[in-house]
């Protein structure tokens, strides 16, 4: 089973509906599935944990429309652990439906979006999400990961 965890901070200068919008830009989710925790005065942490391959559909399609599958593969494979991959995305870019990876939180001025994808076979999931490319063209796998 594929599990996706997403976390993003709401800063005092940000609007709640924009945080909810960017979470939904990453994966379609019901508002009831989002947990909100106050972390300090005016700062809140929005988080959700969802399951299933469909949680990756927006990222799957977004990376292909941006033509960034090859660079995303290199980045994500480098972040891979035994059963998961954790990474950060630029908050402002995700609000615009763009997938820009951050190497450090400072690369996203309003703070990053933290993502963790877990699976018993994370390599199989990543081969589906970001397959090998030939001359920039994704060589799609012939399976859908569980």
Secondary structure, DSSP 8 states (H G I E B T S, - for coil): --EEEEEEEE-TTS-HHHHHHHHHHHS---GGG-EEEEEETTEEEEEEEEESGGGGHHHHHHHHHHT-HHHHHHHHHHHB-SSEEEEEEEHHHHHTT---EESSGGGSTT-EEEEEEE-TTHHHHHHHHS--EETTEE---SS---
